[in-house]
């Protein structure tokens, strides 16, 4: 299983570059950050950690419902160079960090974790209380994501009185912030890896001994870490950033446990990413958008389970995928049900969701319910509902769109399974062009569902996907959480240059952009490898690359 493999560790960078793709000059980036670290801190970095961004080919907003998704890592990535700080000053706190960013708009930051040890508590409470790092989720800054990664290392590996190393680090990256390509997840994964590596923890599991940290363990850490910046991520972004392999998409399943398998993509077409240039910060808008959708899907699952007379514990946050499994008689200990069985159950759920509509609709197509109606439908008291669904997250809405959200989730989960089946059967298909058309059709259906049912698109994304289809895209949809960010389009291999030229000339915000500026907002990408752990630079990056 891919999730059980250890984090790749390279000491010869020439072995690394071949796995990252060919459209970007990776050797130049690695050389540049190593040299810049030495210029700023007076010594070479001990490690460089890499985590790529990702493009979600299909499967939007269903990972936190525990349905499978189909992302792929992209060549654009976050790099963090890090090294222990020599000649510590007396005033340096244990584990202090000097963090700098190659981009000048992000200023130098200095911070340190604060020990919070108490003698008269249980071992579990000590583990939770022992360290504190201040992260202001109301006003996120670039270093908040660095801190989030560090926090996870502290609470998992420094609970017995040990002090972490004091370090200097330098960040650079080519994943645009707020673009829907998971720059935040890439930053948190890279930070987690960097602090694991510099503290010599990559060689041990959570217990401090035993086998190396697996990719799956890193994903679990990174998901928990990103929640510290206020985003209740489902795990797709982190899994894609960590587990991906070159030339393939990654089918990531979260139920009954995290698993991942590569899905070879058919030849003859290329995925092209186009940035709408509308910045979407999930953490800042979470209470109206991302976190609200999480609560709506969880409430819908509770109400569906009640309607179907399925057992749910009083304090359980049952997910839509778990409801499907219980309805179908799935046994978690045995493993996930066969794909055909799951597809049939998903079809049934699209009928069962009628119970999520309000008793009295306020107008055609208006299916929202009030907070009071939602609580009544759940069969819980107001206090019980708020404790289970609202005590841990901040959301804001007057109408909760349970029916629309569930309809999107079930139909999108079905599209993911169909997309995967088509890709797996592509090699034996007598008509490769029909394979590409079928994939494009699913992508277009997904965009419609994201826009009309999950309401996570925006006018610019809708415009860009329409322009893409007019320019010859076989399929085009938003990618990432939506509300801005990027689209991904499926384009015939021979049409790529003409497609990019036409979209660039038609989409208003691209007008006037040339050369590097244009290549940063619209580009073809090949699936890249996932995060790489520890890079001990025994020679300069330049000499390693030339070996």
Kinemage of the C-alpha trace (Angstrom):
@kinemage 1
@onewidth
@group {chain A} dominant
@subgroup {mainchain}
@vectorlist {calphas} color= white
{ca unk a 1} P 0.000 0.000 0.000
{ca unk a 2} L 1.333 3.446 -0.975
{ca unk a 3} L 0.333 4.974 2.380
{ca unk a 4} L 2.488 2.446 4.243
{ca unk a 5} L 5.697 3.325 2.393
{ca unk a 6} L 8.344 5.435 4.159
{ca unk a 7} L 9.020 9.047 3.241
{ca unk a 8} L 11.595 9.163 0.411
{ca unk a 9} L 15.015 10.312 1.582
{ca unk a 10} L 17.612 11.556 -0.891
{ca unk a 11} L 21.243 12.492 -0.394
{ca unk a 12} L 22.007 12.657 -4.117
{ca unk a 13} L 19.800 15.279 -5.696
{ca unk a 14} L 20.363 13.947 -9.208
{ca unk a 15} L 18.269 10.929 -8.135
{ca unk a 16} L 15.478 13.284 -7.119
{ca unk a 17} L 15.092 15.569 -10.119
{ca unk a 18} L 13.927 12.843 -12.489
{ca unk a 19} L 10.834 12.144 -10.375
{ca unk a 20} L 9.622 15.740 -10.286
{ca unk a 21} L 8.689 16.252 -13.944
{ca unk a 22} L 10.303 18.180 -16.747
{ca unk a 23} L 8.395 21.428 -17.310
{ca unk a 24} L 10.191 23.309 -14.515
{ca unk a 25} L 13.902 23.696 -13.827
{ca unk a 26} L 14.036 21.914 -10.485
{ca unk a 27} L 17.841 21.876 -10.186
{ca unk a 28} L 17.912 25.667 -10.487
{ca unk a 29} L 15.296 26.062 -7.716
{ca unk a 30} L 17.166 23.755 -5.342
{ca unk a 31} L 20.482 25.454 -6.056
{ca unk a 32} L 18.933 28.855 -5.539
{ca unk a 33} L 17.397 28.178 -2.117
{ca unk a 34} L 20.573 26.476 -0.855
{ca unk a 35} L 22.692 29.434 -1.955
{ca unk a 36} L 20.230 31.991 -0.566
{ca unk a 37} L 20.145 30.186 2.795
{ca unk a 38} L 23.942 30.348 2.965
{ca unk a 39} L 23.926 34.037 2.038
{ca unk a 40} L 21.408 34.905 4.748
{ca unk a 41} L 22.544 32.622 7.567
{ca unk a 42} L 26.236 32.164 6.824
{ca unk a 43} L 26.177 28.390 6.391
{ca unk a 44} L 24.677 25.686 4.214
{ca unk a 45} L 21.266 24.249 5.168
{ca unk a 46} L 21.271 20.776 6.655
{ca unk a 47} L 18.038 19.765 4.916
{ca unk a 48} L 15.638 20.859 2.235
{ca unk a 49} L 12.081 19.570 2.470
{ca unk a 50} L 9.769 19.578 -0.553
{ca unk a 51} L 5.987 19.307 -0.761
{ca unk a 52} L 4.116 19.762 -4.056
{ca unk a 53} L 0.810 21.433 -4.686
{ca unk a 54} L -1.939 19.338 -6.191
{ca unk a 55} L -4.647 19.526 -8.803
{ca unk a 56} L -7.867 17.722 -8.038
{ca unk a 57} L -8.963 16.158 -11.303
{ca unk a 58} L -12.393 15.276 -9.910
{ca unk a 59} L -13.986 14.797 -6.493
{ca unk a 60} L -14.692 18.217 -4.979
{ca unk a 61} L -15.693 18.619 -1.317
{ca unk a 62} L -16.247 14.913 -0.735
{ca unk a 63} L -13.028 13.954 1.062
{ca unk a 64} L -14.291 15.176 4.440
{ca unk a 65} L -17.406 13.078 3.797
{ca unk a 66} L -14.948 10.121 3.532
{ca unk a 67} L -15.561 9.457 -0.169
{ca unk a 68} L -12.647 8.777 -2.507
{ca unk a 69} L -11.062 11.487 -4.656
{ca unk a 70} L -8.728 11.655 -7.669
{ca unk a 71} L -6.017 14.316 -7.346
{ca unk a 72} L -2.481 14.417 -8.731
{ca unk a 73} L 0.591 16.213 -7.436
{ca unk a 74} L 1.851 18.999 -9.704
{ca unk a 75} L 5.404 20.079 -10.383
{ca unk a 76} L 4.916 23.411 -8.599
{ca unk a 77} L 5.957 23.048 -4.966
{ca unk a 78} L 7.060 24.526 -1.639
{ca unk a 79} L 10.706 24.160 -0.559
{ca unk a 80} L 11.941 24.778 2.984
{ca unk a 81} L 15.685 24.890 3.674
{ca unk a 82} L 16.464 24.404 7.351
{ca unk a 83} L 19.424 24.002 9.662
{ca unk a 84} L 20.201 23.960 13.358
{ca unk a 85} L 21.396 27.292 14.674
{ca unk a 86} L 25.006 27.235 15.913
{ca unk a 87} L 26.397 29.517 18.622
{ca unk a 88} L 23.107 29.888 20.460
{ca unk a 89} L 22.683 33.095 22.384
{ca unk a 90} L 21.811 32.892 26.074
{ca unk a 91} L 18.440 34.535 25.463
{ca unk a 92} L 17.402 31.974 22.825
{ca unk a 93} L 14.440 29.920 24.023
{ca unk a 94} L 14.551 26.150 23.410
{ca unk a 95} L 13.219 25.342 19.957
{ca unk a 96} L 13.299 28.957 18.769
{ca unk a 97} L 12.835 29.555 15.053
{ca unk a 98} L 14.070 32.284 12.739
{ca unk a 99} L 11.866 32.021 9.653
{ca unk a 100} L 12.489 33.910 6.429
{ca unk a 101} L 10.816 33.848 3.031
{ca unk a 102} L 12.426 34.388 -0.361
{ca unk a 103} L 9.461 36.559 -1.353
{ca unk a 104} L 10.169 40.026 0.035
{ca unk a 105} L 6.493 40.747 0.826
{ca unk a 106} L 6.719 38.141 3.600
{ca unk a 107} L 8.759 39.547 6.461
{ca unk a 108} L 11.227 37.787 8.770
{ca unk a 109} L 9.596 36.121 11.776
{ca unk a 110} L 11.078 34.872 15.052
{ca unk a 111} L 9.094 32.631 17.385
{ca unk a 112} L 9.508 29.874 19.948
{ca unk a 113} L 7.207 27.260 21.470
{ca unk a 114} L 6.270 27.775 25.090
{ca unk a 115} L 6.411 24.777 27.450
{ca unk a 116} L 3.224 24.326 29.467
{ca unk a 117} L 4.007 21.451 31.797
{ca unk a 118} L 1.786 20.648 34.756
{ca unk a 119} L 2.616 18.009 37.305
{ca unk a 120} L -0.803 16.872 38.501
{ca unk a 121} L -2.464 15.709 35.289
{ca unk a 122} L -2.759 12.443 33.452
{ca unk a 123} L -0.205 11.366 30.865
{ca unk a 124} L -2.674 12.095 28.060
{ca unk a 125} L -3.320 15.626 29.330
{ca unk a 126} L 0.398 16.279 29.629
{ca unk a 127} L 0.757 15.320 25.982
{ca unk a 128} L -1.901 17.813 24.996
{ca unk a 129} L -0.762 20.609 27.304
{ca unk a 130} L 2.996 20.400 27.078
{ca unk a 131} L 3.665 22.887 24.262
{ca unk a 132} L 1.999 26.002 22.936
{ca unk a 133} L 2.619 28.022 19.769
{ca unk a 134} L 0.520 31.112 19.210
{ca unk a 135} L -1.392 30.922 15.897
{ca unk a 136} L -3.947 33.658 15.321
{ca unk a 137} L -6.608 32.028 13.140
{ca unk a 138} L -8.402 35.385 12.746
{ca unk a 139} L -5.421 36.992 10.998
{ca unk a 140} L -3.375 34.320 9.260
{ca unk a 141} L 0.141 35.131 8.161
{ca unk a 142} L 2.604 33.117 6.094
{ca unk a 143} L 4.437 31.844 9.159
{ca unk a 144} L 1.161 30.497 10.629
{ca unk a 145} L 1.474 27.494 8.302
{ca unk a 146} L 5.112 26.986 9.319
{ca unk a 147} L 4.030 27.059 12.964
{ca unk a 148} L 1.219 24.576 12.267
{ca unk a 149} L 3.690 22.013 10.939
{ca unk a 150} L 6.047 22.605 13.855
{ca unk a 151} L 3.226 22.191 16.369
{ca unk a 152} L 2.510 18.645 15.210
{ca unk a 153} L 6.146 17.652 15.610
{ca unk a 154} L 6.233 19.139 19.111
{ca unk a 155} L 3.176 17.327 20.466
{ca unk a 156} L 4.068 13.999 18.856
{ca unk a 157} L 7.798 13.844 19.513
{ca unk a 158} L 8.689 16.180 22.385
{ca unk a 159} L 6.514 15.055 25.258
{ca unk a 160} L 9.078 13.620 27.626
{ca unk a 161} L 11.023 16.688 28.676
{ca unk a 162} L 13.182 16.902 25.535
{ca unk a 163} L 13.727 20.273 23.896
{ca unk a 164} L 13.531 20.684 20.111
{ca unk a 165} L 16.426 22.171 18.171
{ca unk a 166} L 16.636 25.914 17.592
{ca unk a 167} L 16.702 26.489 13.860
{ca unk a 168} L 16.902 28.901 10.963
{ca unk a 169} L 14.712 28.239 7.933
{ca unk a 170} L 14.037 29.728 4.517
{ca unk a 171} L 10.871 29.193 2.472
{ca unk a 172} L 10.326 29.499 -1.253
{ca unk a 173} L 7.578 28.217 -3.485
{ca unk a 174} L 5.904 28.192 -6.871
{ca unk a 175} L 2.375 27.210 -5.742
{ca unk a 176} L 0.265 30.406 -5.937
{ca unk a 177} L -1.454 31.244 -2.639
{ca unk a 178} L -5.256 31.096 -2.682
{ca unk a 179} L -5.297 29.419 -6.100
{ca unk a 180} L -6.977 26.126 -5.178
{ca unk a 181} L -3.732 24.219 -5.773
{ca unk a 182} L -3.244 23.559 -2.047
{ca unk a 183} L -0.457 25.976 -1.260
{ca unk a 184} L -1.481 25.873 2.417
{ca unk a 185} L -1.363 22.069 2.583
{ca unk a 186} L 1.974 22.041 0.755
{ca unk a 187} L 3.361 24.582 3.224
{ca unk a 188} L 2.169 22.582 6.237
{ca unk a 189} L 3.489 19.285 4.819
{ca unk a 190} L 6.865 20.862 3.991
{ca unk a 191} L 7.062 22.464 7.441
{ca unk a 192} L 6.199 19.197 9.184
{ca unk a 193} L 8.880 17.386 7.171
{ca unk a 194} L 11.481 20.076 7.764
{ca unk a 195} L 11.047 20.040 11.548
{ca unk a 196} L 10.999 16.236 11.620
{ca unk a 197} L 14.217 16.129 9.613
{ca unk a 198} L 16.158 18.799 11.504
{ca unk a 199} L 15.219 17.152 14.806
{ca unk a 200} L 16.282 13.729 13.438
{ca unk a 201} L 12.787 12.246 13.817
{ca unk a 202} L 12.249 10.909 10.308
{ca unk a 203} L 13.870 7.630 11.266
{ca unk a 204} L 11.351 6.811 14.027
{ca unk a 205} L 7.598 6.516 14.398
{ca unk a 206} L 5.435 8.330 16.963
{ca unk a 207} L 6.761 6.108 19.777
{ca unk a 208} L 10.319 7.280 19.194
{ca unk a 209} L 11.526 3.952 17.895
{ca unk a 210} L 10.553 1.315 15.380
{ca unk a 211} L 10.054 1.760 11.637
{ca unk a 212} L 10.397 5.034 9.776
{ca unk a 213} L 7.459 7.406 9.539
{ca unk a 214} L 5.165 6.234 6.776
{ca unk a 215} L 3.532 8.424 4.177
{ca unk a 216} L 0.173 7.697 5.795
{ca unk a 217} L 1.410 8.847 9.205
{ca unk a 218} L 2.723 12.065 7.669
{ca unk a 219} L -0.668 12.665 6.043
{ca unk a 220} L -2.437 12.189 9.389
{ca unk a 221} L -0.027 14.607 11.083
{ca unk a 222} L -0.395 17.208 8.340
{ca unk a 223} L -4.224 17.050 8.414
{ca unk a 224} L -4.212 17.604 12.185
{ca unk a 225} L -1.616 20.357 11.807
{ca unk a 226} L -3.603 22.312 9.216
{ca unk a 227} L -6.617 22.332 11.525
{ca unk a 228} L -4.531 24.583 13.774
{ca unk a 229} L -4.963 27.374 11.251
{ca unk a 230} L -8.736 26.954 11.395
{ca unk a 231} L -9.423 24.745 8.349
{ca unk a 232} L -11.193 21.419 8.856
{ca unk a 233} L -9.542 19.688 5.924
{ca unk a 234} L -10.651 16.226 4.859
{ca unk a 235} L -7.177 14.993 3.966
{ca unk a 236} L -7.177 14.966 0.168
{ca unk a 237} L -4.718 17.865 -0.178
{ca unk a 238} L -2.218 16.412 2.251
{ca unk a 239} L -2.506 12.873 0.862
{ca unk a 240} L -1.940 14.085 -2.695
{ca unk a 241} L 1.039 16.166 -1.620
{ca unk a 242} L 2.624 13.241 0.232
{ca unk a 243} L 1.659 10.010 -1.565
{ca unk a 244} L 1.498 10.927 -5.280
{ca unk a 245} L 3.661 9.189 -7.881
{ca unk a 246} L 4.813 10.481 -11.308
{ca unk a 247} L 2.626 10.086 -14.417
{ca unk a 248} L -0.480 9.015 -12.490
{ca unk a 249} L -3.448 10.368 -10.646
{ca unk a 250} L -3.954 9.096 -7.124
{ca unk a 251} L -7.186 7.454 -6.021
{ca unk a 252} L -7.383 8.289 -2.322
{ca unk a 253} L -9.915 6.499 -0.157
{ca unk a 254} L -10.592 7.515 3.432
{ca unk a 255} L -12.941 4.729 4.477
{ca unk a 256} L -12.622 2.430 6.318
{ca unk a 257} L -9.028 3.731 6.519
{ca unk a 258} L -6.675 5.909 4.518
{ca unk a 259} L -5.490 4.115 1.393
{ca unk a 260} L -4.106 5.270 -1.920
{ca unk a 261} L -3.466 3.664 -5.287
{ca unk a 262} L -2.086 5.092 -8.505
{ca unk a 263} L -4.388 5.467 -11.510
{ca unk a 264} L -2.529 5.716 -14.842
{ca unk a 265} L -3.867 8.561 -16.946
{ca unk a 266} L -4.722 7.915 -20.612
{ca unk a 267} L -2.411 9.227 -23.295
{ca unk a 268} L -3.439 11.755 -25.905
{ca unk a 269} L -4.602 14.557 -23.597
{ca unk a 270} L -2.988 17.017 -21.202
{ca unk a 271} L -4.355 18.738 -18.098
{ca unk a 272} L -3.983 22.520 -18.167
{ca unk a 273} L -4.340 24.683 -15.078
{ca unk a 274} L -5.640 28.232 -15.378
{ca unk a 275} L -5.769 30.644 -12.445
{ca unk a 276} L -8.891 32.814 -12.234
{ca unk a 277} L -6.780 35.301 -10.226
{ca unk a 278} L -9.571 35.438 -7.652
{ca unk a 279} L -7.831 34.671 -4.364
{ca unk a 280} L -9.675 32.234 -2.129
{ca unk a 281} L -8.348 31.984 1.412
{ca unk a 282} L -10.114 28.982 2.962
{ca unk a 283} L -9.173 29.936 6.498
{ca unk a 284} L -10.377 33.546 6.286
{ca unk a 285} L -13.746 32.731 4.659
{ca unk a 286} L -14.239 29.382 6.410
{ca unk a 287} L -17.297 30.258 8.498
{ca unk a 288} L -19.300 31.222 5.382
{ca unk a 289} L -17.820 28.711 2.963
{ca unk a 290} L -15.591 25.735 3.721
{ca unk a 291} L -16.428 25.034 7.363
{ca unk a 292} L -20.107 25.728 6.731
{ca unk a 293} L -20.111 23.044 4.029
{ca unk a 294} L -18.501 20.592 6.457
{ca unk a 295} L -21.259 21.184 9.008
{ca unk a 296} L -24.004 20.985 6.370
{ca unk a 297} L -22.778 17.599 5.119
{ca unk a 298} L -22.451 16.241 8.662
{ca unk a 299} L -25.945 17.400 9.603
{ca unk a 300} L -27.306 15.906 6.378
{ca unk a 301} L -25.681 12.578 7.283
{ca unk a 302} L -27.288 12.571 10.747
{ca unk a 303} L -30.732 13.338 9.319
{ca unk a 304} L -30.396 10.727 6.558
{ca unk a 305} L -29.345 8.093 9.096
{ca unk a 306} L -32.399 8.895 11.190
{ca unk a 307} L -34.652 8.702 8.126
{ca unk a 308} L -33.158 5.328 7.168
{ca unk a 309} L -33.372 4.081 10.778
{ca unk a 310} L -29.629 3.475 11.020
{ca unk a 311} L -27.863 3.407 14.357
{ca unk a 312} L -25.856 6.518 15.220
{ca unk a 313} L -24.366 7.238 18.632
{ca unk a 314} L -25.580 10.394 20.344
{ca unk a 315} L -22.236 12.216 20.123
{ca unk a 316} L -21.107 10.661 16.831
{ca unk a 317} L -20.370 12.910 13.841
{ca unk a 318} L -21.394 10.310 11.285
{ca unk a 319} L -20.393 11.088 7.680
{ca unk a 320} L -22.283 10.572 4.443
{ca unk a 321} L -19.922 7.762 3.449
{ca unk a 322} L -20.571 5.978 6.757
{ca unk a 323} L -24.320 6.289 6.225
{ca unk a 324} L -23.921 4.649 2.799
{ca unk a 325} L -21.889 1.835 4.330
{ca unk a 326} L -24.369 1.155 7.122
{ca unk a 327} L -27.275 1.176 4.708
{ca unk a 328} L -25.511 -1.349 2.465
{ca unk a 329} L -24.508 -3.606 5.351
{ca unk a 330} L -20.807 -2.922 4.860
{ca unk a 331} L -18.519 -4.414 7.510
{ca unk a 332} L -15.657 -2.018 8.249
{ca unk a 333} L -13.382 -4.752 9.572
{ca unk a 334} L -13.664 -6.616 6.261
{ca unk a 335} L -12.894 -3.558 4.122
{ca unk a 336} L -14.659 -1.269 1.681
{ca unk a 337} L -17.509 -2.658 -0.396
{ca unk a 338} L -16.900 -3.442 -4.100
{ca unk a 339} L -17.160 -0.500 -6.502
{ca unk a 340} L -20.287 -1.833 -8.248
{ca unk a 341} L -22.033 -2.220 -4.895
{ca unk a 342} L -21.046 1.304 -3.868
{ca unk a 343} L -22.290 2.775 -7.161
{ca unk a 344} L -25.664 1.079 -6.730
{ca unk a 345} L -26.012 2.393 -3.174
{ca unk a 346} L -25.105 5.909 -4.324
{ca unk a 347} L -27.929 5.760 -6.869
{ca unk a 348} L -30.348 4.866 -4.092
{ca unk a 349} L -29.078 7.742 -1.916
{ca unk a 350} L -29.926 10.255 -4.641
{ca unk a 351} L -33.542 9.210 -4.086
{ca unk a 352} L -33.384 9.069 -0.290
{ca unk a 353} L -32.158 12.670 0.047
{ca unk a 354} L -35.697 13.968 -0.526
{ca unk a 355} L -36.001 13.808 3.279
{ca unk a 356} L -33.515 16.706 3.500
{ca unk a 357} L -35.862 19.179 1.837
{ca unk a 358} L -37.861 21.544 4.077
{ca unk a 359} L -41.462 20.655 4.812
{ca unk a 360} L -42.527 23.953 3.262
{ca unk a 361} L -40.406 25.367 0.446
{ca unk a 362} L -40.165 29.157 0.215
{ca unk a 363} L -40.048 29.011 -3.585
{ca unk a 364} L -39.041 26.968 -6.607
{ca unk a 365} L -35.570 25.528 -6.146
{ca unk a 366} L -35.339 26.849 -2.579
{ca unk a 367} L -34.418 23.879 -0.416
{ca unk a 368} L -32.660 25.508 2.552
{ca unk a 369} L -33.713 24.962 6.163
{ca unk a 370} L -33.301 27.176 9.196
{ca unk a 371} L -31.191 26.257 12.200
{ca unk a 372} L -34.337 25.371 14.130
{ca unk a 373} L -35.660 23.174 11.316
{ca unk a 374} L -32.293 21.420 10.970
{ca unk a 375} L -32.158 20.621 14.680
{ca unk a 376} L -35.707 19.293 14.644
{ca unk a 377} L -34.940 17.095 11.618
{ca unk a 378} L -31.914 15.639 13.414
{ca unk a 379} L -34.012 14.375 16.341
{ca unk a 380} L -31.597 15.990 18.794
{ca unk a 381} L -32.175 18.711 21.360
{ca unk a 382} L -30.730 22.126 20.593
{ca unk a 383} L -28.010 21.670 23.211
{ca unk a 384} L -27.087 18.213 21.910
{ca unk a 385} L -26.923 19.404 18.314
{ca unk a 386} L -24.805 22.446 19.102
{ca unk a 387} L -22.402 20.397 21.200
{ca unk a 388} L -21.860 17.785 18.464
{ca unk a 389} L -21.918 20.006 15.373
{ca unk a 390} L -21.205 23.599 16.337
{ca unk a 391} L -19.038 23.649 19.471
{ca unk a 392} L -15.796 22.978 17.570
{ca unk a 393} L -16.232 25.198 14.529
{ca unk a 394} L -17.515 28.665 13.684
{ca unk a 395} L -20.152 28.873 10.963
{ca unk a 396} L -22.549 31.582 9.874
{ca unk a 397} L -25.743 31.079 7.842
{ca unk a 398} L -29.472 31.703 7.964
{ca unk a 399} L -30.319 28.838 5.568
{ca unk a 400} L -28.576 25.453 5.571
{ca unk a 401} L -28.624 23.744 2.168
{ca unk a 402} L -28.630 20.110 3.296
{ca unk a 403} L -30.392 18.711 0.226
{ca unk a 404} L -28.143 20.424 -2.316
{ca unk a 405} L -24.953 19.529 -0.455
{ca unk a 406} L -25.871 15.850 -0.124
{ca unk a 407} L -26.997 15.653 -3.759
{ca unk a 408} L -23.631 17.025 -4.871
{ca unk a 409} L -21.653 14.700 -2.610
{ca unk a 410} L -23.384 11.517 -3.751
{ca unk a 411} L -23.289 12.406 -7.451
{ca unk a 412} L -19.658 13.576 -7.258
{ca unk a 413} L -18.620 10.383 -5.460
{ca unk a 414} L -20.194 8.422 -8.311
{ca unk a 415} L -18.332 10.517 -10.912
{ca unk a 416} L -15.014 9.828 -9.190
{ca unk a 417} L -15.598 6.071 -9.337
{ca unk a 418} L -16.593 6.263 -13.000
{ca unk a 419} L -13.549 8.436 -13.832
{ca unk a 420} L -11.267 5.901 -12.152
{ca unk a 421} L -12.872 2.951 -13.942
{ca unk a 422} L -12.482 4.667 -17.325
{ca unk a 423} L -8.797 5.410 -16.679
{ca unk a 424} L -8.071 1.862 -15.532
{ca unk a 425} L -9.750 0.435 -18.641
{ca unk a 426} L -8.193 2.959 -21.063
{ca unk a 427} L -5.321 0.740 -22.204
{ca unk a 428} L -7.707 -1.892 -23.546
{ca unk a 429} L -10.135 0.589 -25.107
{ca unk a 430} L -10.491 0.319 -28.894
{ca unk a 431} L -11.196 4.062 -29.089
{ca unk a 432} L -8.811 6.312 -27.070
{ca unk a 433} L -10.686 9.417 -28.239
{ca unk a 434} L -13.910 8.099 -26.690
{ca unk a 435} L -12.050 7.579 -23.396
{ca unk a 436} L -11.000 11.241 -23.364
{ca unk a 437} L -14.535 12.378 -24.258
{ca unk a 438} L -16.012 10.326 -21.400
{ca unk a 439} L -13.570 11.865 -18.911
{ca unk a 440} L -14.336 15.351 -20.206
{ca unk a 441} L -18.089 14.761 -19.823
{ca unk a 442} L -17.618 13.808 -16.162
{ca unk a 443} L -15.499 16.926 -15.562
{ca unk a 444} L -18.195 19.161 -17.079
{ca unk a 445} L -20.898 17.510 -14.956
{ca unk a 446} L -18.744 18.055 -11.883
{ca unk a 447} L -18.434 21.787 -12.636
{ca unk a 448} L -22.189 22.128 -12.961
{ca unk a 449} L -22.715 20.358 -9.641
{ca unk a 450} L -20.066 22.470 -7.879
{ca unk a 451} L -21.721 25.634 -9.169
{ca unk a 452} L -25.410 24.833 -8.740
{ca unk a 453} L -25.525 22.381 -5.822
{ca unk a 454} L -22.451 22.954 -3.688
{ca unk a 455} L -22.272 26.631 -4.660
{ca unk a 456} L -18.496 26.760 -4.409
{ca unk a 457} L -17.842 28.287 -7.815
{ca unk a 458} L -17.814 32.005 -8.619
{ca unk a 459} L -18.515 34.121 -11.737
{ca unk a 460} L -14.858 34.176 -12.773
{ca unk a 461} L -14.480 30.388 -12.507
{ca unk a 462} L -17.675 29.901 -14.508
{ca unk a 463} L -16.407 32.316 -17.147
{ca unk a 464} L -13.018 30.631 -17.321
{ca unk a 465} L -14.460 27.122 -17.712
{ca unk a 466} L -16.766 28.370 -20.483
{ca unk a 467} L -13.849 30.073 -22.249
{ca unk a 468} L -11.858 26.859 -21.921
{ca unk a 469} L -14.592 24.803 -23.579
{ca unk a 470} L -14.920 27.387 -26.360
{ca unk a 471} L -11.139 27.153 -26.837
{ca unk a 472} L -11.335 23.401 -27.374
{ca unk a 473} L -11.194 21.847 -23.908
{ca unk a 474} L -12.871 18.447 -23.780
{ca unk a 475} L -13.774 19.080 -20.140
{ca unk a 476} L -13.184 21.920 -17.698
{ca unk a 477} L -13.979 22.387 -14.012
{ca unk a 478} L -12.881 24.270 -10.928
{ca unk a 479} L -10.224 22.589 -8.832
{ca unk a 480} L -9.565 23.063 -5.160
{ca unk a 481} L -12.115 24.291 -2.676
{ca unk a 482} L -13.477 26.838 -5.140
{ca unk a 483} L -14.749 30.375 -4.472
{ca unk a 484} L -11.815 31.464 -6.626
{ca unk a 485} L -8.520 29.846 -7.497
{ca unk a 486} L -7.950 27.635 -10.519
{ca unk a 487} L -9.650 25.577 -13.176
{ca unk a 488} L -8.333 22.342 -14.681
{ca unk a 489} L -9.070 21.561 -18.313
{ca unk a 490} L -8.588 18.389 -20.351
{ca unk a 491} L -7.093 19.299 -23.732
{ca unk a 492} L -5.996 17.143 -26.655
{ca unk a 493} L -2.202 16.898 -26.675
{ca unk a 494} L -1.838 18.506 -30.091
{ca unk a 495} L -4.059 21.469 -29.166
{ca unk a 496} L -2.238 22.664 -26.043
{ca unk a 497} L -0.419 25.692 -27.503
{ca unk a 498} L -3.477 26.909 -29.423
{ca unk a 499} L -5.668 26.404 -26.346
{ca unk a 500} L -3.405 28.434 -24.082
{ca unk a 501} L -3.138 31.192 -26.702
{ca unk a 502} L -6.904 31.467 -27.106
{ca unk a 503} L -7.707 31.430 -23.380
{ca unk a 504} L -4.958 34.008 -22.725
{ca unk a 505} L -6.422 36.323 -25.358
{ca unk a 506} L -10.032 35.913 -24.165
{ca unk a 507} L -9.994 35.939 -20.351
{ca unk a 508} L -9.947 39.576 -19.283
{ca unk a 509} L -7.564 39.401 -16.289
{ca unk a 510} L -4.881 37.787 -18.531
{ca unk a 511} L -4.721 40.657 -20.979
{ca unk a 512} L -1.360 42.389 -20.779
{ca unk a 513} L 0.370 39.404 -19.191
{ca unk a 514} L 3.384 38.111 -21.086
{ca unk a 515} L 6.201 35.579 -20.801
{ca unk a 516} L 6.866 34.514 -17.186
{ca unk a 517} L 3.820 36.342 -15.787
{ca unk a 518} L 1.540 34.534 -18.235
{ca unk a 519} L 3.195 31.138 -17.673
{ca unk a 520} L 2.536 31.509 -13.956
{ca unk a 521} L -1.253 31.763 -14.428
{ca unk a 522} L -1.895 29.231 -17.195
{ca unk a 523} L 0.254 26.173 -17.746
{ca unk a 524} L 0.257 22.504 -18.640
{ca unk a 525} L 1.386 20.176 -15.878
{ca unk a 526} L 2.416 16.572 -15.589
{ca unk a 527} L 1.680 14.518 -12.460
{ca unk a 528} L 4.675 14.756 -10.144
{ca unk a 529} L 5.999 12.758 -7.202
{ca unk a 530} L 4.871 13.464 -3.659
{ca unk a 531} L 6.689 15.037 -0.740
{ca unk a 532} L 10.293 14.111 -0.079
{ca unk a 533} L 11.587 14.029 3.442
{ca unk a 534} L 15.139 14.640 4.481
{ca unk a 535} L 17.840 16.154 2.342
{ca unk a 536} L 21.281 16.097 3.901
{ca unk a 537} L 23.391 18.392 1.766
{ca unk a 538} L 26.831 16.871 2.137
{ca unk a 539} L 27.845 18.797 -0.952
{ca unk a 540} L 26.460 21.925 -2.560
{ca unk a 541} L 23.238 21.490 -4.452
{ca unk a 542} L 25.098 22.356 -7.619
{ca unk a 543} L 27.704 19.646 -7.256
{ca unk a 544} L 25.088 17.065 -6.229
{ca unk a 545} L 23.051 17.862 -9.297
{ca unk a 546} L 26.041 17.495 -11.576
{ca unk a 547} L 27.055 14.029 -10.368
